Amino acid sequence: MKKQIFSNKFIWLLGGIIFMSYIVTWSVYYQGGFLQTNIKVDAATVGKITVLMLWMRPIGGILGGFLGDKFERSNILMIALGLAATFLIAISTAPITMPHMYFKIQVVMVGLMIYTVRGLYWSLLGECKIDEKVLGLAIGVVSFIGYLPDILMPLVNIELFKTLGPNGGYNGYFIFCACAAILAIFMTLVFKRSVKKVVKNPLKTDELIAEKA
């Protein structure tokens, strides 16, 4: 059964997609600090924007799920990741002389895209061709890979802020997250194409799984 788990490329791909997407979601925790440190927005306003961004959680989750059912989950996931990367790059490269409203809107949009991503990446599990007998173990393996950023991202942030300083640290961090989003798009595309190959050759895939079990 272990062989059936570790030889299933869909599990590794899904783990990689969640890993990269989860790096992107970590940018949510630094939006308030960015507004206060880089853009010099007052604390009360930052609190309001942060609350509004967090309200994007139910909106993004429901919207992502609805659109995923309508237009294919992997497609909507890639679009949301692409938009998240775009907003993160836009917020980190724009001159700080831009109106505060520009940055406030960007922060809220980043939140909307991130929570759309979070509402979608686990939905790909149903396409992974996993035997129900090992489904729990498979989810555990994917979770272990996917949530490693909880351990790694604080270390990355320490190095970024130590090297680039308080202001540059936020910009470098957001660009780093945008790059992770781009890698997640690439992995999702590979996942999507692999699923299509399985759909075209279901008998061959089932025989392969039976042999490995």
C-alpha positions in Angstrom: 0.0 0.0 0.0 2.9 2.4 0.8 4.2 1.7 -2.7 0.8 2.6 -4.1 1.0 6.0 -2.3 4.6 6.9 -3.1 4.5 5.8 -6.7 1.4 7.9 -7.5 2.6 11.0 -9.3 -0.7 12.8 -8.6 0.0 12.7 -4.9 3.4 14.4 -5.4 2.0 16.9 -7.9 -0.9 17.8 -5.5 1.5 18.1 -2.6 3.7 20.4 -4.8 0.6 22.5 -5.8 -0.5 23.0 -2.2 3.1 23.7 -1.1 3.5 26.5 -3.6 0.0 27.8 -3.1 0.4 27.8 0.6 3.6 30.0 0.3 1.3 32.4 -1.6 -1.3 32.3 1.2 1.4 33.3 3.7 1.5 36.7 2.1 -1.8 37.5 3.8 -0.1 37.7 7.2 2.2 40.5 6.1 -0.1 42.8 4.2 -0.9 44.9 7.4 2.7 45.3 8.2 3.5 46.3 4.7 0.8 49.1 4.7 2.0 50.4 8.0 5.8 50.2 7.4 6.2 50.9 3.7 3.1 53.0 2.9 2.8 54.7 6.3 -0.9 54.0 6.6 -2.2 54.7 10.2 -2.8 51.7 12.5 -6.6 52.2 12.6 -7.0 52.2 8.9 -4.7 49.2 8.6 -7.0 47.3 11.0 -10.0 48.1 8.9 -8.3 47.0 5.6 -7.1 43.8 7.3 -10.6 43.0 8.5 -12.0 43.6 5.0 -9.3 41.4 3.5 -10.2 38.6 6.0 -13.8 38.9 4.9 -12.6 37.8 1.5 -12.2 34.3 3.0 -15.8 33.2 2.6 -16.3 35.2 -0.6 -13.2 33.8 -2.2 -13.9 30.2 -1.0 -17.5 30.2 -2.3 -16.7 32.0 -5.5 -13.8 29.7 -6.3 -15.8 26.6 -5.7 -18.7 27.9 -7.8 -16.5 28.9 -10.7 -14.5 25.7 -10.4 -17.6 23.6 -10.8 -18.6 25.7 -13.8 -15.3 26.0 -15.7 -13.1 23.2 -14.3 -11.3 23.5 -11.0 -7.7 23.4 -12.3 -8.4 26.3 -14.7 -9.9 28.5 -12.0 -7.1 27.6 -9.7 -4.5 28.7 -12.3 -6.3 32.0 -13.0 -6.6 32.8 -9.3 -2.8 32.0 -8.8 -2.0 34.2 -11.8 -4.0 37.1 -10.5 -2.5 36.7 -7.0 1.0 36.8 -8.5 0.0 39.9 -10.6 -1.4 41.8 -7.5 1.6 40.8 -5.4 4.1 42.1 -8.0 2.0 45.2 -8.5 1.9 46.0 -4.8 5.7 45.4 -4.3 6.9 47.3 -7.3 4.6 50.4 -7.3 6.1 53.7 -6.1 5.2 54.5 -2.5 4.0 57.9 -3.7 1.0 56.3 -5.3 -2.3 57.1 -3.6 -3.0 55.0 -0.5 -6.2 53.8 -2.1 -4.2 52.0 -4.8 -2.4 49.9 -2.1 -5.6 49.3 -0.1 -7.4 47.9 -3.1 -4.4 45.7 -4.0 -4.3 44.3 -0.5 -8.0 43.4 -0.6 -7.7 41.8 -4.1 -4.7 39.8 -2.9 -6.8 38.4 -0.1 -9.7 37.6 -2.5 -7.4 35.6 -4.8 -5.6 33.8 -2.0 -8.8 32.6 -0.4 -10.0 31.6 -3.8 -6.9 29.5 -4.2 -7.3 28.0 -0.7 -10.9 27.0 -1.6 -9.8 25.1 -4.6 -6.5 23.3 -4.2 -7.9 20.4 -2.1 -10.7 19.9 -4.6 -8.1 18.4 -7.0 -7.8 15.4 -4.6 -10.7 13.6 -6.3 -8.8 13.4 -9.6 -5.7 11.7 -8.0 -6.8 8.1 -8.7 -6.3 7.1 -5.0 -7.7 3.8 -3.7 -10.1 4.4 -0.8 -8.2 1.9 1.4 -5.2 4.3 1.5 -7.0 7.6 1.2 -6.2 8.7 4.8 -2.5 8.0 4.4 -2.5 9.8 1.0 -4.1 12.9 2.5 -1.5 12.7 5.3 1.4 12.6 2.8 -0.1 15.5 0.8 -0.7 17.5 3.9 2.9 16.9 5.1 4.3 18.2 1.8 1.8 21.0 1.3 2.0 22.6 4.8 5.8 22.6 5.1 5.8 26.3 4.5 4.5 26.7 8.1 8.1 25.6 9.0 10.0 27.1 6.2 8.5 30.5 5.5 9.5 32.1 8.9 13.1 31.1 8.1 12.8 32.6 4.6 11.3 35.8 6.0 14.1 36.2 8.6 16.7 36.0 5.8 14.8 38.4 3.5 14.2 41.1 6.2 17.8 40.7 7.5 19.2 41.1 3.9 16.8 43.7 2.5 15.8 45.6 5.6 12.2 46.4 6.8 10.9 48.1 3.6 12.8 45.9 1.1 11.9 42.8 3.1 8.2 43.2 2.4 8.7 43.8 -1.3 11.1 40.9 -1.6 8.8 38.6 0.3 5.8 39.5 -1.9 7.9 38.9 -5.1 9.0 35.5 -3.6 5.4 34.6 -3.1 4.5 35.7 -6.6 7.2 33.3 -8.0 5.7 30.5 -5.9 2.4 31.2 -7.5 3.9 30.9 -11.0 5.5 27.6 -10.0 2.1 26.4 -8.7 0.5 27.3 -12.0 3.1 25.2 -13.9 2.5 22.2 -11.5 -1.3 22.6 -11.9 -0.9 22.5 -15.7 1.1 19.3 -15.5 -1.5 17.9 -13.1 -4.3 18.8 -15.5 -2.6 17.2 -18.5 -1.8 14.1 -16.5 -5.4 13.7 -15.5 -6.5 14.0 -19.1 -4.1 11.2 -20.1 -5.6 9.0 -17.4 -9.1 9.8 -18.7 -8.1 8.8 -22.2 -6.5 5.5 -21.0 -8.5 4.5 -17.9 -8.0 0.7 -18.4 -4.2 1.1 -18.7 -4.1 3.3 -15.6 -6.2 0.9 -13.5 -4.0 -2.1 -14.5 -0.9 0.0 -13.5 -2.4 0.7 -10.1 -3.4 -2.9 -9.6 0.2 -4.1 -10.4 1.7 -1.6 -7.9 -0.7 -2.5 -5.2 
